[in-house]
Amino acid sequence: MAPIRNARVLFNSIPTGYPEPGKTTIYDAMTTIDIDNVSLNGGFVLKTLVLSIDPLMRGMMCSPETIAYPRPYLVGQPIIGLGIGVIVRSENADVKVGDHLYGFLTHEEYSVWSNLDWLRVIKREHGLPWSVYLGAAGMPGMTAYMAWKEHSKAKKGDVAFVTTGGGPVGSFVIQLAKLDGMKVIASAGSEEKVKFMKDIGADVAFNYKTTSTEEILQKEGPIDMYWDNVGGETLDLALKYASVGAQFIECGMISGYNGSQKPIENLFLVIAKSISIQGIAVARLEDKYRTGFYDNVPQKIARGEIKYSEEIVKGLEGVGEALLSVQKGTNKAKVIILVADEQE
Ligand SMILES: NC(=O)c1ccc[n+]([C@@H]2O[C@H](COP(=O)([O-])OP(=O)(O)OC[C@H]3O[C@@H](n4cnc5c(N)ncnc54)[C@H](OP(=O)(O)O)[C@@H]3O)[C@@H](O)[C@H]2O)c1
């Protein structure tokens, strides 16, 4: 086969605020790859199928000496993000053509790998599309499911408050809280996301951009559990309207990812109300819960017992805008980049 296009998304400059398409990242369609003849040295060629746009990608847009998970992007190199690809050529005895791999992939149509250090084989089951294995059945779903299993002190009738409830982590948490009999207050930044939160069972769903979070918490609280995805002033309000003995699960603080975050004024209430605060990192829970997650969650999604919402963007050329939309909240749902259909 003659060399074919191998488009990619390169990291171009470190942003000071929101990532700017064409400046922070650039789409490059000039590179080619000769799949049959590219030197593998015992490695394999992966064809990228789907890529996830996650909030954590903003954390990798930093200077090389910064500690970032899993690592800072390098200017001039393809960005990385969670994704799934299929092997199209292999010299590695552990994987064969047709195997699917999941992990932090480079944003390229095809990539050459020397080993499986960043990747693992993944199976698609129950007729679910690959995109779902990056959302509700992927890292965001794992975050909700695993942290809930490990830390939740939910009691029937308790009140939970969940932020970014229209996103993949928050929407999963809403459903877990409802399964445990909680009353759920959930916020998001658009009417479309509010509707989705109501559809999946939130008792009180509101748009924090048009409705006062304080008024809602005053009326519907006090809250016994706060699942924090945003930090800043919302976290401050959650402290103010928390019950004695409330549990805070600190999952994300996106209000500070693209600039400074409003300082917390009510921290003393942690003492006054005996609030417990648990920070979570899914990577530290994965070994313990991965098998249980894959045994349970994909089939529950397939049966419609866990609902999800996704926004599919076709082609790597949409990555720059997608990165911005997830940071700003102009996305409609979990953003997936569809790079290639398997049959193409
Ligand atoms: N600890 C872990 O291991 C772990 C793992 C995965 C994710 N996370 C964190 O969990 C959170 C949710 O992640 P996700 O994957 O489910 O994606 P997500 O909810 O879709 O996160 C992006 C959303 O955050 C909202 N947002 C942006 N700026 C905001 C602000 N200033 N105030 C309030 N909301 C804002 C926007 O939605 P709106 O329309 O609602 O504004 C945006 O769509 C993120 O903070 C992420 O970093 C943590």
Ligand as a Chemical Component Dictionary entry (heavy atoms), coordinates in Angstrom:
data_LIG
# 
_chem_comp.id                   LIG 
_chem_comp.type                 NON-POLYMER 
_chem_comp.pdbx_formal_charge   0 
_chem_comp.three_letter_code    LIG 
# 
loop_
_chem_comp_atom.comp_id 
_chem_comp_atom.atom_id 
_chem_comp_atom.alt_atom_id 
_chem_comp_atom.type_symbol 
_chem_comp_atom.charge 
_chem_comp_atom.model_Cartn_x 
_chem_comp_atom.model_Cartn_y 
_chem_comp_atom.model_Cartn_z 
_chem_comp_atom.pdbx_ordinal 
LIG N1  N1  N 0  -10.590 12.936 40.225 1  
LIG C1  C1  C 0  -10.616 12.180 39.125 2  
LIG O1  O1  O 0  -10.036 11.082 39.054 3  
LIG C2  C2  C 0  -11.390 12.694 37.951 4  
LIG C3  C3  C 0  -11.622 11.877 36.827 5  
LIG C4  C4  C 0  -12.408 12.387 35.781 6  
LIG C5  C5  C 0  -12.902 13.671 35.854 7  
LIG N2  N2  N 1  -12.628 14.431 36.931 8  
LIG C6  C6  C 0  -13.170 15.785 37.073 9  
LIG O2  O2  O 0  -14.569 15.655 37.134 10 
LIG C7  C7  C 0  -15.176 16.813 36.579 11 
LIG C8  C8  C 0  -16.200 16.395 35.542 12 
LIG O3  O3  O 0  -15.525 15.761 34.469 13 
LIG P1  P1  P 0  -16.314 15.114 33.246 14 
LIG O4  O4  O 0  -15.363 14.238 32.553 15 
LIG O5  O5  O -1 -17.605 14.572 33.713 16 
LIG O6  O6  O 0  -16.587 16.328 32.258 17 
LIG P2  P2  P 0  -17.679 17.472 32.287 18 
LIG O7  O7  O 0  -18.610 17.357 33.416 19 
LIG O8  O8  O 0  -18.284 17.545 30.972 20 
LIG O9  O9  O 0  -16.734 18.716 32.557 21 
LIG C9  C9  C 0  -16.732 19.810 31.775 22 
LIG C10 C10 C 0  -17.896 20.689 32.163 23 
LIG O10 O10 O 0  -17.569 21.496 33.292 24 
LIG C11 C11 C 0  -18.472 22.573 33.306 25 
LIG N3  N3  N 0  -17.771 23.807 33.677 26 
LIG C12 C12 C 0  -16.769 24.420 33.030 27 
LIG N4  N4  N 0  -16.402 25.535 33.678 28 
LIG C13 C13 C 0  -17.195 25.636 34.755 29 
LIG C14 C14 C 0  -17.318 26.578 35.818 30 
LIG N5  N5  N 0  -16.521 27.657 35.903 31 
LIG N6  N6  N 0  -18.257 26.366 36.748 32 
LIG C15 C15 C 0  -19.062 25.292 36.685 33 
LIG N7  N7  N 0  -18.987 24.349 35.697 34 
LIG C16 C16 C 0  -18.070 24.539 34.759 35 
LIG C17 C17 C 0  -19.058 22.683 31.910 36 
LIG O11 O11 O 0  -20.392 22.221 31.970 37 
LIG P3  P3  P 0  -21.616 23.187 32.376 38 
LIG O12 O12 O 0  -22.432 23.304 31.136 39 
LIG O13 O13 O 0  -22.285 22.462 33.456 40 
LIG O14 O14 O 0  -21.033 24.518 32.792 41 
LIG C18 C18 C 0  -18.251 21.680 31.110 42 
LIG O15 O15 O 0  -18.996 21.081 30.090 43 
LIG C19 C19 C 0  -14.042 17.685 36.038 44 
LIG O16 O16 O 0  -13.721 18.647 36.999 45 
LIG C20 C20 C 0  -12.898 16.706 35.901 46 
LIG O17 O17 O 0  -11.650 17.321 36.009 47 
LIG C21 C21 C 0  -11.886 13.971 37.970 48 
# 
loop_
_chem_comp_bond.comp_id 
_chem_comp_bond.atom_id_1 
_chem_comp_bond.atom_id_2 
_chem_comp_bond.value_order 
_chem_comp_bond.pdbx_ordinal 
LIG N1  C1  SING 1  
LIG C1  O1  DOUB 2  
LIG C1  C2  SING 3  
LIG C2  C3  SING 4  
LIG C2  C21 DOUB 5  
LIG C3  C4  DOUB 6  
LIG C4  C5  SING 7  
LIG C5  N2  DOUB 8  
LIG N2  C6  SING 9  
LIG N2  C21 SING 10 
LIG C6  O2  SING 11 
LIG C6  C20 SING 12 
LIG O2  C7  SING 13 
LIG C7  C8  SING 14 
LIG C7  C19 SING 15 
LIG C8  O3  SING 16 
LIG O3  P1  SING 17 
LIG P1  O4  DOUB 18 
LIG P1  O5  SING 19 
LIG P1  O6  SING 20 
LIG O6  P2  SING 21 
LIG P2  O7  DOUB 22 
LIG P2  O8  SING 23 
LIG P2  O9  SING 24 
LIG O9  C9  SING 25 
LIG C9  C10 SING 26 
LIG C10 O10 SING 27 
LIG C10 C18 SING 28 
LIG O10 C11 SING 29 
LIG C11 N3  SING 30 
LIG C11 C17 SING 31 
LIG N3  C12 SING 32 
LIG N3  C16 SING 33 
LIG C12 N4  DOUB 34 
LIG N4  C13 SING 35 
LIG C13 C14 SING 36 
LIG C13 C16 DOUB 37 
LIG C14 N5  SING 38 
LIG C14 N6  DOUB 39 
LIG N6  C15 SING 40 
LIG C15 N7  DOUB 41 
LIG N7  C16 SING 42 
LIG C17 O11 SING 43 
LIG C17 C18 SING 44 
LIG O11 P3  SING 45 
LIG P3  O12 DOUB 46 
LIG P3  O13 SING 47 
LIG P3  O14 SING 48 
LIG C18 O15 SING 49 
LIG C19 O16 SING 50 
LIG C19 C20 SING 51 
LIG C20 O17 SING 52 
# 
